Amino acid sequence: EVVEVIGTRIHPYTKKEIAYVAMKVNKDEIIINDPDLDLGMFVKINEITNYFTTPLFDKVIEYLNKLN
């Protein structure tokens, strides 16, 4: 279930378009059925910094700050 579309950007290092979406997972199995999607990744809020080696998108930081 989509909670909020946080934003999109062209990643500064990979130059790929990335969409950031806050979601609520209601099932044990997640199926992404979008032929235009190259790669999807679901990250738990409390583990988000474990997955990124570059600075977080400012809109993601703003979203996370709203949760606190």
PQR file with spaces between the fields and no chain letter, atoms N, CA, C, O and H, PARSE charges and radii, in Angstrom:
ATOM       1  N    GLU     1       0.851   -1.178    0.000 -0.4000 1.5000
ATOM       2  CA   GLU     1       0.000    0.000    0.000 -0.0000 2.0000
ATOM       3  C    GLU     1       0.897    1.243    0.000  0.5500 1.7000
ATOM       4  O    GLU     1       1.745    1.403    0.878 -0.5500 1.4000
ATOM       5  N    VAL     2       0.705    2.104   -0.975 -0.4000 1.5000
ATOM       6  CA   VAL     2       1.492    3.336   -1.053 -0.0000 2.0000
ATOM       7  C    VAL     2       1.011    4.307    0.018  0.5500 1.7000
ATOM       8  O    VAL     2      -0.177    4.620    0.103 -0.5500 1.4000
ATOM       9  H    VAL     2       0.016    1.974   -1.688  0.4000 1.0000
ATOM      10  N    VAL     3       1.949    4.780    0.832 -0.4000 1.5000
ATOM      11  CA   VAL     3       1.650    5.762    1.863 -0.0000 2.0000
ATOM      12  C    VAL     3       1.879    7.163    1.316  0.5500 1.7000
ATOM      13  O    VAL     3       1.067    8.066    1.518 -0.5500 1.4000
ATOM      14  H    VAL     3       2.914    4.526    0.764  0.4000 1.0000
ATOM      15  N    GLU     4       3.009    7.329    0.614 -0.4000 1.5000
ATOM      16  CA   GLU     4       3.341    8.641    0.066 -0.0000 2.0000
ATOM      17  C    GLU     4       4.402    8.486   -1.022  0.5500 1.7000
ATOM      18  O    GLU     4       5.356    7.726   -0.858 -0.5500 1.4000
ATOM      19  H    GLU     4       3.669    6.595    0.451  0.4000 1.0000
ATOM      20  N    VAL     5       4.238    9.198   -2.118 -0.4000 1.5000
ATOM      21  CA   VAL     5       5.293    9.295   -3.119 -0.0000 2.0000
ATOM      22  C    VAL     5       6.213   10.412   -2.639  0.5500 1.7000
ATOM      23  O    VAL     5       5.826   11.580   -2.597 -0.5500 1.4000
ATOM      24  H    VAL     5       3.463    9.816   -2.252  0.4000 1.0000
ATOM      25  N    ILE     6       7.428   10.036   -2.281 -0.4000 1.5000
ATOM      26  CA   ILE     6       8.364   10.997   -1.704 -0.0000 2.0000
ATOM      27  C    ILE     6       8.964   11.890   -2.778  0.5500 1.7000
ATOM      28  O    ILE     6       9.100   13.097   -2.579 -0.5500 1.4000
ATOM      29  H    ILE     6       7.743    9.088   -2.316  0.4000 1.0000
ATOM      30  N    GLY     7       9.321   11.307   -3.908 -0.4000 1.5000
ATOM      31  CA   GLY     7       9.870   12.104   -4.998 -0.0000 2.0000
ATOM      32  C    GLY     7      10.681   11.262   -5.959  0.5500 1.7000
ATOM      33  O    GLY     7      10.891   10.070   -5.732 -0.5500 1.4000
ATOM      34  H    GLY     7       9.210   10.326   -4.069  0.4000 1.0000
ATOM      35  N    THR     8      11.132   11.881   -7.027 -0.4000 1.5000
ATOM      36  CA   THR     8      11.986   11.222   -8.014 -0.0000 2.0000
ATOM      37  C    THR     8      13.181   12.120   -8.301  0.5500 1.7000
ATOM      38  O    THR     8      13.138   13.331   -8.084 -0.5500 1.4000
ATOM      39  H    THR     8      10.961   12.849   -7.211  0.4000 1.0000
ATOM      40  N    ARG     9      14.231   11.507   -8.787 -0.4000 1.5000
ATOM      41  CA   ARG     9      15.399   12.285   -9.204 -0.0000 2.0000
ATOM      42  C    ARG     9      16.265   11.435  -10.117  0.5500 1.7000
ATOM      43  O    ARG     9      16.120   10.214  -10.176 -0.5500 1.4000
ATOM      44  H    ARG     9      14.266   10.524   -8.963  0.4000 1.0000
ATOM      45  N    ILE    10      17.156   12.092  -10.820 -0.4000 1.5000
ATOM      46  CA   ILE    10      18.214   11.402  -11.532 -0.0000 2.0000
ATOM      47  C    ILE    10      19.361   11.273  -10.526  0.5500 1.7000
ATOM      48  O    ILE    10      19.883   12.274  -10.038 -0.5500 1.4000
ATOM      49  H    ILE    10      17.273   13.084  -10.771  0.4000 1.0000
ATOM      50  N    HIS    11      19.741   10.043  -10.226 -0.4000 1.5000
ATOM      51  CA   HIS    11      20.774    9.824   -9.215 -0.0000 2.0000
ATOM      52  C    HIS    11      22.077   10.494   -9.661  0.5500 1.7000
ATOM      53  O    HIS    11      22.488   10.340  -10.811 -0.5500 1.4000
ATOM      54  H    HIS    11      19.317    9.229  -10.623  0.4000 1.0000
ATOM      55  N    PRO    12      22.727   11.235   -8.759 -0.5600 1.5000
ATOM      56  CA   PRO    12      23.916   12.001   -9.151  0.2800 2.0000
ATOM      57  C    PRO    12      25.108   11.147   -9.577  0.5500 1.7000
ATOM      58  O    PRO    12      25.972   11.628  -10.311 -0.5500 1.4000
ATOM      59  N    TYR    13      25.171    9.899   -9.137 -0.4000 1.5000
ATOM      60  CA   TYR    13      26.313    9.046   -9.496 -0.0000 2.0000
ATOM      61  C    TYR    13      25.982    8.056  -10.608  0.5500 1.7000
ATOM      62  O    TYR    13      26.773    7.882  -11.534 -0.5500 1.4000
ATOM      63  H    TYR    13      24.470    9.509   -8.541  0.4000 1.0000
ATOM      64  N    THR    14      24.819    7.406  -10.528 -0.4000 1.5000
ATOM      65  CA   THR    14      24.471    6.389  -11.524 -0.0000 2.0000
ATOM      66  C    THR    14      23.789    6.972  -12.751  0.5500 1.7000
ATOM      67  O    THR    14      23.754    6.338  -13.806 -0.5500 1.4000
ATOM      68  H    THR    14      24.176    7.548   -9.776  0.4000 1.0000
ATOM      69  N    LYS    15      23.245    8.179  -12.616 -0.4000 1.5000
ATOM      70  CA   LYS    15      22.507    8.873  -13.689 -0.0000 2.0000
ATOM      71  C    LYS    15      21.216    8.153  -14.072  0.5500 1.7000
ATOM      72  O    LYS    15      20.664    8.403  -15.144 -0.5500 1.4000
ATOM      73  H    LYS    15      23.274    8.694  -11.759  0.4000 1.0000
ATOM      74  N    LYS    16      20.735    7.273  -13.218 -0.4000 1.5000
ATOM      75  CA   LYS    16      19.465    6.585  -13.457 -0.0000 2.0000
ATOM      76  C    LYS    16      18.352    7.310  -12.709  0.5500 1.7000
ATOM      77  O    LYS    16      18.575    7.888  -11.645 -0.5500 1.4000
ATOM      78  H    LYS    16      21.183    7.070  -12.347  0.4000 1.0000
ATOM      79  N    GLU    17      17.147    7.269  -13.284 -0.4000 1.5000
ATOM      80  CA   GLU    17      16.005    7.862  -12.609 -0.0000 2.0000
ATOM      81  C    GLU    17      15.571    6.938  -11.480  0.5500 1.7000
ATOM      82  O    GLU    17      15.423    5.731  -11.670 -0.5500 1.4000
ATOM      83  H    GLU    17      16.966    6.800  -14.148  0.4000 1.0000
ATOM      84  N    ILE    18      15.372    7.516  -10.316 -0.4000 1.5000
ATOM      85  CA   ILE    18      14.971    6.755   -9.137 -0.0000 2.0000
ATOM      86  C    ILE    18      13.711    7.379   -8.557  0.5500 1.7000
ATOM      87  O    ILE    18      13.614    8.598   -8.419 -0.5500 1.4000
ATOM      88  H    ILE    18      15.492    8.496  -10.162  0.4000 1.0000
ATOM      89  N    ALA    19      12.749    6.530   -8.221 -0.4000 1.5000
ATOM      90  CA   ALA    19      11.532    6.973   -7.541 -0.0000 2.0000
ATOM      91  C    ALA    19      11.587    6.472   -6.105  0.5500 1.7000
ATOM      92  O    ALA    19      11.928    5.317   -5.848 -0.5500 1.4000
ATOM      93  H    ALA    19      12.827    5.540   -8.334  0.4000 1.0000
ATOM      94  N    TYR    20      11.251    7.348   -5.183 -0.4000 1.5000
ATOM      95  CA   TYR    20      11.237    7.021   -3.762 -0.0000 2.0000
ATOM      96  C    TYR    20       9.792    7.030   -3.298  0.5500 1.7000
ATOM      97  O    TYR    20       9.102    8.043   -3.409 -0.5500 1.4000
ATOM      98  H    TYR    20      10.974    8.286   -5.391  0.4000 1.0000
ATOM      99  N    VAL    21       9.334    5.897   -2.775 -0.4000 1.5000
ATOM     100  CA   VAL    21       7.937    5.746   -2.379 -0.0000 2.0000
ATOM     101  C    VAL    21       7.885    5.126   -0.985  0.5500 1.7000
ATOM     102  O    VAL    21       8.506    4.091   -0.745 -0.5500 1.4000
ATOM     103  H    VAL    21       9.894    5.074   -2.685  0.4000 1.0000
ATOM     104  N    ALA    22       7.159    5.742   -0.077 -0.4000 1.5000
ATOM     105  CA   ALA    22       6.932    5.167    1.248 -0.0000 2.0000
ATOM     106  C    ALA    22       5.743    4.219    1.128  0.5500 1.7000
ATOM     107  O    ALA    22       4.685    4.585    0.615 -0.5500 1.4000
ATOM     108  H    ALA    22       6.654    6.583   -0.272  0.4000 1.0000
ATOM     109  N    MET    23       5.938    2.993    1.612 -0.4000 1.5000
ATOM     110  CA   MET    23       4.889    1.987    1.489 -0.0000 2.0000
ATOM     111  C    MET    23       4.662    1.286    2.817  0.5500 1.7000
ATOM     112  O    MET    23       5.548    1.219    3.669 -0.5500 1.4000
ATOM     113  H    MET    23       6.797    2.696    2.029  0.4000 1.0000
ATOM     114  N    LYS    24       3.471    0.774    2.966 -0.4000 1.5000
ATOM     115  CA   LYS    24       3.119   -0.079    4.091 -0.0000 2.0000
ATOM     116  C    LYS    24       2.934   -1.476    3.522  0.5500 1.7000
ATOM     117  O    LYS    24       2.127   -1.680    2.615 -0.5500 1.4000
ATOM     118  H    LYS    24       2.752    0.828    2.274  0.4000 1.0000
ATOM     119  N    VAL    25       3.674   -2.431    4.048 -0.4000 1.5000
ATOM     120  CA   VAL    25       3.604   -3.803    3.548 -0.0000 2.0000
ATOM     121  C    VAL    25       2.564   -4.562    4.359  0.5500 1.7000
ATOM     122  O    VAL    25       2.630   -4.609    5.587 -0.5500 1.4000
ATOM     123  H    VAL    25       4.330   -2.266    4.785  0.4000 1.0000
ATOM     124  N    ASN    26       1.607   -5.154    3.658 -0.4000 1.5000
ATOM     125  CA   ASN    26       0.518   -5.867    4.315 -0.0000 2.0000
ATOM     126  C    ASN    26       0.613   -7.379    4.151  0.5500 1.7000
ATOM     127  O    ASN    26      -0.222   -8.111    4.681 -0.5500 1.4000
ATOM     128  H    ASN    26       1.554   -5.116    2.660  0.4000 1.0000
ATOM     129  N    LYS    27       1.623   -7.855    3.420 -0.4000 1.5000
ATOM     130  CA   LYS    27       1.748   -9.289    3.145 -0.0000 2.0000
ATOM     131  C    LYS    27       3.197   -9.703    3.344  0.5500 1.7000
ATOM     132  O    LYS    27       4.099   -8.867    3.389 -0.5500 1.4000
ATOM     133  H    LYS    27       2.301   -7.260    2.989  0.4000 1.0000
ATOM     134  N    ASP    28       3.401  -11.007    3.464 -0.4000 1.5000
ATOM     135  CA   ASP    28       4.756  -11.544    3.578 -0.0000 2.0000
ATOM     136  C    ASP    28       5.466  -11.543    2.232  0.5500 1.7000
ATOM     137  O    ASP    28       6.694  -11.479    2.184 -0.5500 1.4000
ATOM     138  H    ASP    28       2.668  -11.686    3.427  0.4000 1.0000
ATOM     139  N    GLU    29       4.715  -11.614    1.141 -0.4000 1.5000
ATOM     140  CA   GLU    29       5.289  -11.670   -0.196 -0.0000 2.0000
ATOM     141  C    GLU    29       4.995  -10.372   -0.931  0.5500 1.7000
ATOM     142  O    GLU    29       3.861   -9.892   -0.938 -0.5500 1.4000
ATOM     143  H    GLU    29       3.717  -11.667    1.180  0.4000 1.0000
ATOM     144  N    ILE    30       6.021   -9.812   -1.544 -0.4000 1.5000
ATOM     145  CA   ILE    30       5.855   -8.565   -2.285 -0.0000 2.0000
ATOM     146  C    ILE    30       6.081   -8.861   -3.762  0.5500 1.7000
ATOM     147  O    ILE    30       7.099   -9.441   -4.140 -0.5500 1.4000
ATOM     148  H    ILE    30       6.942  -10.201   -1.538  0.4000 1.0000
ATOM     149  N    ILE    31       5.134   -8.462   -4.586 -0.4000 1.5000
ATOM     150  CA   ILE    31       5.232   -8.668   -6.032 -0.0000 2.0000
ATOM     151  C    ILE    31       5.202   -7.307   -6.694  0.5500 1.7000
ATOM     152  O    ILE    31       4.273   -6.526   -6.493 -0.5500 1.4000
ATOM     153  H    ILE    31       4.307   -7.991   -4.279  0.4000 1.0000
ATOM     154  N    ILE    32       6.229   -7.029   -7.486 -0.4000 1.5000
ATOM     155  CA   ILE    32       6.279   -5.783   -8.243 -0.0000 2.0000
ATOM     156  C    ILE    32       5.931   -6.136   -9.682  0.5500 1.7000
ATOM     157  O    ILE    32       6.691   -6.832  -10.354 -0.5500 1.4000
ATOM     158  H    ILE    32       6.984   -7.664   -7.649  0.4000 1.0000
ATOM     159  N    ASN    33       4.806   -5.666  -10.146 -0.4000 1.5000
ATOM     160  CA   ASN    33       4.331   -6.002  -11.478 -0.0000 2.0000
ATOM     161  C    ASN    33       4.356   -4.755  -12.349  0.5500 1.7000
ATOM     162  O    ASN    33       3.313   -4.200  -12.694 -0.5500 1.4000
ATOM     163  H    ASN    33       4.189   -5.100   -9.600  0.4000 1.0000
ATOM     164  N    ASP    34       5.560   -4.324  -12.699 -0.4000 1.5000
ATOM     165  CA   ASP    34       5.729   -3.129  -13.511 -0.0000 2.0000
ATOM     166  C    ASP    34       6.842   -3.376  -14.511  0.5500 1.7000
ATOM     167  O    ASP    34       8.010   -3.437  -14.129 -0.5500 1.4000
ATOM     168  H    ASP    34       6.408   -4.775  -12.419  0.4000 1.0000
ATOM     169  N    PRO    35       6.498   -3.520  -15.799 -0.5600 1.5000
ATOM     170  CA   PRO    35       7.523   -3.826  -16.803  0.2800 2.0000
ATOM     171  C    PRO    35       8.553   -2.710  -16.988  0.5500 1.7000
ATOM     172  O    PRO    35       9.622   -2.951  -17.548 -0.5500 1.4000
ATOM     173  N    ASP    36       8.253   -1.502  -16.528 -0.4000 1.5000
ATOM     174  CA   ASP    36       9.185   -0.387  -16.668 -0.0000 2.0000
ATOM     175  C    ASP    36      10.167   -0.292  -15.506  0.5500 1.7000
ATOM     176  O    ASP    36      11.078    0.536  -15.522 -0.5500 1.4000
ATOM     177  H    ASP    36       7.385   -1.306  -16.073  0.4000 1.0000
ATOM     178  N    LEU    37       9.983   -1.129  -14.512 -0.4000 1.5000
ATOM     179  CA   LEU    37      10.828   -1.070  -13.331 -0.0000 2.0000
ATOM     180  C    LEU    37      12.035   -1.981  -13.504  0.5500 1.7000
ATOM     181  O    LEU    37      11.884   -3.191  -13.672 -0.5500 1.4000
ATOM     182  H    LEU    37       9.243   -1.802  -14.498  0.4000 1.0000
ATOM     183  N    ASP    38      13.235   -1.403  -13.463 -0.4000 1.5000
ATOM     184  CA   ASP    38      14.461   -2.182  -13.607 -0.0000 2.0000
ATOM     185  C    ASP    38      14.798   -2.937  -12.327  0.5500 1.7000
ATOM     186  O    ASP    38      15.187   -4.104  -12.371 -0.5500 1.4000
ATOM     187  H    ASP    38      13.358   -0.419  -13.327  0.4000 1.0000
ATOM     188  N    LEU    39      14.650   -2.273  -11.200 -0.4000 1.5000
ATOM     189  CA   LEU    39      15.041   -2.860   -9.927 -0.0000 2.0000
ATOM     190  C    LEU    39      14.219   -2.227   -8.829  0.5500 1.7000
ATOM     191  O    LEU    39      14.057   -1.007   -8.784 -0.5500 1.4000
ATOM     192  H    LEU    39      14.334   -1.325  -11.165  0.4000 1.0000
ATOM     193  N    GLY    40      13.710   -3.042   -7.962 -0.4000 1.5000
ATOM     194  CA   GLY    40      12.964   -2.521   -6.820 -0.0000 2.0000
ATOM     195  C    GLY    40      13.612   -2.998   -5.541  0.5500 1.7000
ATOM     196  O    GLY    40      14.178   -4.089   -5.486 -0.5500 1.4000
ATOM     197  H    GLY    40      13.842   -4.032   -7.998  0.4000 1.0000
ATOM     198  N    MET    41      13.526   -2.182   -4.525 -0.4000 1.5000
ATOM     199  CA   MET    41      14.119   -2.542   -3.249 -0.0000 2.0000
ATOM     200  C    MET    41      13.234   -2.013   -2.132  0.5500 1.7000
ATOM     201  O    MET    41      12.904   -0.828   -2.097 -0.5500 1.4000
ATOM     202  H    MET    41      13.065   -1.296   -4.570  0.4000 1.0000
ATOM     203  N    PHE    42      12.856   -2.894   -1.226 -0.4000 1.5000
ATOM     204  CA   PHE    42      12.089   -2.498   -0.064 -0.0000 2.0000
ATOM     205  C    PHE    42      13.037   -2.454    1.122  0.5500 1.7000
ATOM     206  O    PHE    42      13.755   -3.417    1.391 -0.5500 1.4000
ATOM     207  H    PHE    42      13.124   -3.857   -1.255  0.4000 1.0000
ATOM     208  N    VAL    43      13.034   -1.339    1.824 -0.4000 1.5000
ATOM     209  CA   VAL    43      13.944   -1.134    2.946 -0.0000 2.0000
ATOM     210  C    VAL    43      13.125   -0.706    4.156  0.5500 1.7000
ATOM     211  O    VAL    43      12.300    0.204    4.072 -0.5500 1.4000
ATOM     212  H    VAL    43      12.451   -0.557    1.606  0.4000 1.0000
ATOM     213  N    LYS    44      13.363   -1.368    5.274 -0.4000 1.5000
ATOM     214  CA   LYS    44      12.696   -0.971    6.512 -0.0000 2.0000
ATOM     215  C    LYS    44      13.265    0.364    6.963  0.5500 1.7000
ATOM     216  O    LYS    44      14.459    0.618    6.807 -0.5500 1.4000
ATOM     217  H    LYS    44      14.033   -2.107    5.342  0.4000 1.0000
ATOM     218  N    ILE    45      12.416    1.214    7.520 -0.4000 1.5000
ATOM     219  CA   ILE    45      12.823    2.560    7.925 -0.0000 2.0000
ATOM     220  C    ILE    45      14.032    2.527    8.848  0.5500 1.7000
ATOM     221  O    ILE    45      14.967    3.309    8.680 -0.5500 1.4000
ATOM     222  H    ILE    45      11.446    1.007    7.646  0.4000 1.0000
ATOM     223  N    ASN    46      14.016    1.629    9.818 -0.4000 1.5000
ATOM     224  CA   ASN    46      15.117    1.605   10.785 -0.0000 2.0000
ATOM     225  C    ASN    46      16.402    1.000   10.232  0.5500 1.7000
ATOM     226  O    ASN    46      17.420    0.994   10.923 -0.5500 1.4000
ATOM     227  H    ASN    46      13.256    0.993    9.955  0.4000 1.0000
ATOM     228  N    GLU    47      16.376    0.489    8.996 -0.4000 1.5000
ATOM     229  CA   GLU    47      17.559   -0.098    8.375 -0.0000 2.0000
ATOM     230  C    GLU    47      18.023    0.682    7.144  0.5500 1.7000
ATOM     231  O    GLU    47      18.945    0.247    6.453 -0.5500 1.4000
ATOM     232  H    GLU    47      15.549    0.493    8.435  0.4000 1.0000
ATOM     233  N    ILE    48      17.407    1.811    6.864 -0.4000 1.5000
ATOM     234  CA   ILE    48      17.642    2.520    5.607 -0.0000 2.0000
ATOM     235  C    ILE    48      19.107    2.913    5.407  0.5500 1.7000
ATOM     236  O    ILE    48      19.614    2.837    4.288 -0.5500 1.4000
ATOM     237  H    ILE    48      16.658    2.165    7.425  0.4000 1.0000
ATOM     238  N    THR    49      19.785    3.327    6.462 -0.4000 1.5000
ATOM     239  CA   THR    49      21.173    3.773    6.292 -0.0000 2.0000
ATOM     240  C    THR    49      22.126    2.619    6.012  0.5500 1.7000
ATOM     241  O    THR    49      23.260    2.855    5.595 -0.5500 1.4000
ATOM     242  H    THR    49      19.372    3.388    7.371  0.4000 1.0000
ATOM     243  N    ASN    50      21.700    1.382    6.230 -0.4000 1.5000
ATOM     244  CA   ASN    50      22.541    0.214    5.921 -0.0000 2.0000
ATOM     245  C    ASN    50      22.664   -0.036    4.427  0.5500 1.7000
ATOM     246  O    ASN    50      23.553   -0.773    4.003 -0.5500 1.4000
ATOM     247  H    ASN    50      20.779    1.190    6.569  0.4000 1.0000
ATOM     248  N    TYR    51      21.800    0.554    3.624 -0.4000 1.5000
ATOM     249  CA   TYR    51      21.732    0.232    2.208 -0.0000 2.0000
ATOM     250  C    TYR    51      22.315    1.297    1.285  0.5500 1.7000
ATOM     251  O    TYR    51      22.396    1.081    0.076 -0.5500 1.4000
ATOM     252  H    TYR    51      21.077    1.154    3.969  0.4000 1.0000
ATOM     253  N    PHE    52      22.714    2.420    1.821 -0.4000 1.5000
ATOM     254  CA   PHE    52      23.156    3.505    0.964 -0.0000 2.0000
ATOM     255  C    PHE    52      24.599    3.887    1.255  0.5500 1.7000
ATOM     256  O    PHE    52      24.986    4.068    2.410 -0.5500 1.4000
ATOM     257  H    PHE    52      22.648    2.595    2.803  0.4000 1.0000
ATOM     258  N    THR    53      25.388    4.007    0.195 -0.4000 1.5000
ATOM     259  CA   THR    53      26.783    4.418    0.340 -0.0000 2.0000
ATOM     260  C    THR    53      26.978    5.863   -0.097  0.5500 1.7000
ATOM     261  O    THR    53      28.069    6.418    0.035 -0.5500 1.4000
ATOM     262  H    THR    53      25.073    3.860   -0.743  0.4000 1.0000
ATOM     263  N    THR    54      25.924    6.464   -0.615 -0.4000 1.5000
ATOM     264  CA   THR    54      25.961    7.867   -1.030 -0.0000 2.0000
ATOM     265  C    THR    54      24.951    8.632   -0.165  0.5500 1.7000
ATOM     266  O    THR    54      24.093    8.015    0.466 -0.5500 1.4000
ATOM     267  H    THR    54      25.038    6.013   -0.723  0.4000 1.0000
ATOM     268  N    PRO    55      25.041    9.937   -0.130 -0.5600 1.5000
ATOM     269  CA   PRO    55      24.086   10.709    0.685  0.2800 2.0000
ATOM     270  C    PRO    55      22.641   10.433    0.281  0.5500 1.7000
ATOM     271  O    PRO    55      22.334   10.267   -0.900 -0.5500 1.4000
ATOM     272  N    LEU    56      21.767   10.387    1.271 -0.4000 1.5000
ATOM     273  CA   LEU    56      20.349   10.187    0.998 -0.0000 2.0000
ATOM     274  C    LEU    56      19.768   11.402    0.285  0.5500 1.7000
ATOM     275  O    LEU    56      20.197   12.536    0.498 -0.5500 1.4000
ATOM     276  H    LEU    56      22.016   10.521    2.230  0.4000 1.0000
ATOM     277  N    PHE    57      18.801   11.142   -0.550 -0.4000 1.5000
ATOM     278  CA   PHE    57      18.042   12.167   -1.251 -0.0000 2.0000
ATOM     279  C    PHE    57      17.398   13.077   -0.199  0.5500 1.7000
ATOM     280  O    PHE    57      16.810   12.589    0.766 -0.5500 1.4000
ATOM     281  H    PHE    57      18.453   10.221   -0.723  0.4000 1.0000
ATOM     282  N    ASP    58      17.507   14.376   -0.382 -0.4000 1.5000
ATOM     283  CA   ASP    58      17.014   15.322    0.631 -0.0000 2.0000
ATOM     284  C    ASP    58      15.530   15.124    0.943  0.5500 1.7000
ATOM     285  O    ASP    58      15.111   15.317    2.085 -0.5500 1.4000
ATOM     286  H    ASP    58      17.985   14.772   -1.166  0.4000 1.0000
ATOM     287  N    LYS    59      14.737   14.743   -0.049 -0.4000 1.5000
ATOM     288  CA   LYS    59      13.308   14.518    0.204 -0.0000 2.0000
ATOM     289  C    LYS    59      13.084   13.280    1.063  0.5500 1.7000
ATOM     290  O    LYS    59      12.110   13.224    1.814 -0.5500 1.4000
ATOM     291  H    LYS    59      15.077   14.586   -0.976  0.4000 1.0000
ATOM     292  N    VAL    60      13.964   12.287    0.968 -0.4000 1.5000
ATOM     293  CA   VAL    60      13.868   11.114    1.826 -0.0000 2.0000
ATOM     294  C    VAL    60      14.202   11.519    3.262  0.5500 1.7000
ATOM     295  O    VAL    60      13.522   11.091    4.195 -0.5500 1.4000
ATOM     296  H    VAL    60      14.755   12.333    0.357  0.4000 1.0000
ATOM     297  N    ILE    61      15.219   12.321    3.446 -0.4000 1.5000
ATOM     298  CA   ILE    61      15.588   12.817    4.770 -0.0000 2.0000
ATOM     299  C    ILE    61      14.428   13.599    5.388  0.5500 1.7000
ATOM     300  O    ILE    61      14.108   13.422    6.563 -0.5500 1.4000
ATOM     301  H    ILE    61      15.771   12.668    2.688  0.4000 1.0000
ATOM     302  N    GLU    62      13.805   14.459    4.592 -0.4000 1.5000
ATOM     303  CA   GLU    62      12.657   15.239    5.082 -0.0000 2.0000
ATOM     304  C    GLU    62      11.517   14.307    5.511  0.5500 1.7000
ATOM     305  O    GLU    62      10.895   14.518    6.552 -0.5500 1.4000
ATOM     306  H    GLU    62      14.065   14.603    3.637  0.4000 1.0000
ATOM     307  N    TYR    63      11.256   13.296    4.715 -0.4000 1.5000
ATOM     308  CA   TYR    63      10.187   12.346    5.044 -0.0000 2.0000
ATOM     309  C    TYR    63      10.498   11.619    6.350  0.5500 1.7000
ATOM     310  O    TYR    63       9.634   11.506    7.220 -0.5500 1.4000
ATOM     311  H    TYR    63      11.762   13.125    3.870  0.4000 1.0000
ATOM     312  N    LEU    64      11.725   11.129    6.488 -0.4000 1.5000
ATOM     313  CA   LEU    64      12.117   10.411    7.701 -0.0000 2.0000
ATOM     314  C    LEU    64      12.060   11.325    8.929  0.5500 1.7000
ATOM     315  O    LEU    64      11.682   10.885   10.015 -0.5500 1.4000
ATOM     316  H    LEU    64      12.426   11.221    5.782  0.4000 1.0000
ATOM     317  N    ASN    65      12.430   12.580    8.758 -0.4000 1.5000
ATOM     318  CA   ASN    65      12.362   13.516    9.880 -0.0000 2.0000
ATOM     319  C    ASN    65      10.925   13.771   10.326  0.5500 1.7000
ATOM     320  O    ASN    65      10.685   14.026   11.506 -0.5500 1.4000
ATOM     321  H    ASN    65      12.737   12.937    7.876  0.4000 1.0000
ATOM     322  N    LYS    66       9.966   13.707    9.401 -0.4000 1.5000
ATOM     323  CA   LYS    66       8.550   13.877    9.748 -0.0000 2.0000
ATOM     324  C    LYS    66       8.056   12.746   10.645  0.5500 1.7000
ATOM     325  O    LYS    66       7.114   12.927   11.416 -0.5500 1.4000
ATOM     326  H    LYS    66      10.161   13.500    8.442  0.4000 1.0000
ATOM     327  N    LEU    67       8.685   11.587   10.544 -0.4000 1.5000
ATOM     328  CA   LEU    67       8.244   10.424   11.305 -0.0000 2.0000
ATOM     329  C    LEU    67       8.669   10.496   12.765  0.5500 1.7000
ATOM     330  O    LEU    67       8.070    9.843   13.619 -0.5500 1.4000
ATOM     331  H    LEU    67       9.450   11.439    9.917  0.4000 1.0000
ATOM     332  N    ASN    68       9.673   11.265   13.047 -0.4000 1.5000
ATOM     333  CA   ASN    68      10.189   11.359   14.433 -0.0000 2.0000
ATOM     334  C    ASN    68       9.438   12.361   15.248  0.5500 1.7000
ATOM     335  O    ASN    68       9.746   12.557   16.424 -0.5500 1.4000
ATOM     336  H    ASN    68      10.159   11.795   12.353  0.4000 1.0000
